[in-house]
Amino acid sequence: MANSPYGRPDPYQRPPDPDDDRRGGFRKVNGVRLWVGGIMTAIVAALAALVAVLLVRGVLDIAVFAPKTNGAFGNATTAGIVGAAALAALVATALLHLLLLAAPQARIFFGWIVALATAALMLVPFTTDAAMDTKAASAGISLVIGLTIGFLLSAVGRSAVTRG
């Protein structure tokens, strides 16, 4: 941390970004930390998906991914959504690991990839003949999952990188 003009550390200076390729040196990726964070992200994404489905089906009474007769928890499709969210988080962790090992400005590319994938998944329901509230609710669930994965893995990626 740089010193202020008074000889003390400057409390307002940001710490160096370990992902900043302009700093030189080699980027070291702590794979264990990255993958433990990825697994935790998968758990949180699965729970976020479950909460989103419960909100949409149980509270808002919108039939998303299953008929209303299946109730708030729906059917096997709910488990599929929850499982897909967890799997997406693990795939995103693998992508982040690859980017951190090889790509310049890895976290920027990762953010763009997650944002565009989330946007694409949000648009998919609007290509169907479902009711507009079902389309919007389905897109909302995809948004919740994408934001959860994007924000958590971005923080995990930052903490898993050091400079040598």
N, C-alpha and C positions, 0 to 999 in steps of 0.2 A: 504494500500500500504506500502510495507516495506521501511525502510529508507536506504539510501546509507551510506557508511562509513563517509560521511561528515555531517550526521544528517538531510539531506533533503530527501524528498520522491524520490525514484528511478523511474525516468520517463520511464525506459526500462522494468520494471517488468510488466508482464501481469496481468490484474485483474483476480481474481479467477473465475473459470468456475462454474456457478451455477448447471450445470448438472453433475459435477464430484462427483460421489458417495463416493469417498475416503475422502471427506471433513467432512462427518458425518452430523448429523442433518437431519431434514425432508425437503424434497423438497416440496415447495408450488407452485402450478400451478394457475396462474391468468387466469381463464377460459374465462372471458370477453375479456381480451387482446388477448388470443389465438384465440378465435372464430372471433373477429373482424379482426385480421390478416388473418385468414383462409378465410373469406369472401372477403377481399381485394385481397388475392392470387387467389381466384376463378375468380375474375374480370380480374386480370392481365393475368391469364392463358387463359381465354377466348379470350381476345384481342390478346395475343401472337399467339394463334391458328388461329385467323382470319387473322392476318398479314402474318403468314406462308402460309396459303392457298392462300391469294392474291398474294404473291410472287411467289409461285409455279405455280399457274394457270395463273395469269395475266401477270407476267413478264417473267417467264421461259417457259410459254405456255406448261406445262405438265399436262395432264389430270389425276388429282388425285382425287379419290373418286367419280368422275362424268365425263361424257363425255365432250369433248372440246366444244360441241355445247351449253353447259350451261353457257359459259363465265367465267370471272374471279371470280365472286361471286358464281358460281356453282348453285346448287339447294338446296333442303332441307337438303342434306347431309352436306353442309357447316354449317348450323345451328346445325346439329347433332354433328359435330366435335367440334364446339365452346361450345355447351352445355355439351358434354362429358368432355371437358377440365375443365369446371367449376365444374361439378359433381366430377371429379377425385380429384380436389383440396379440395373439401368439405369432401370427403371420407378420403383423406390423413390427413386432419385436425382432423377428429375423431380418426383416427389411432394414430396420434401424441399425442392427448390428453390422450388416453388410455395408451400409452407407458410412457408418462411423469408421469402419476399417479402411475404406477405399475412396470415398467421395470427398471432394472439397466442399466446405460449407454443408456438411451432411445434414444438420438439423433443419436448415432452410429447405433443402430438397425433400426431407421427410415431411415437413409441415405442408408443403405443396401437394405431395402425393396423398397424404391423409385427407386434406381438404377437398381435393378433386374427387377422390374415391367416395367420400361422404356425400358430396354434391350429386355424383352419379347415382348413388343408392337412394338418395332422396327423390330423384326424378323418376325412378322406376315405377312407383305406384301410379304416377300420373299418365303412364302409358296403358293403363288398364281401363276397364269399363266400370270400375267400382264407383260408389257414391263419393262425392267430393269430401265429405267429412272423413271417410275411410282413407282416402288418398292422403289428406293432410295429416291425419293421425299416424299413418304408416311412415310418412316422411319425417314426422316429429320423432318417432322412435329411432329411425336411422340417424337423425341429427344428434340425439342424446348419446347413442353408442359412439358415433364418430368423434364428438367432442370429448367424451370420456377418454377414449383411446389416444386421441391427439394430444390433449393436455397432459395426461399422466405420463405417456411415453416420452414426450418432449422433456419433461423434468427428469425422468429416469435417465435418458440419454445424456443430459447435461451432467448429472452426478456420476455417471459411469466413465467419464472421459477425463484424463489428465494429460498434461504435456510433459514430454521428456526432453 
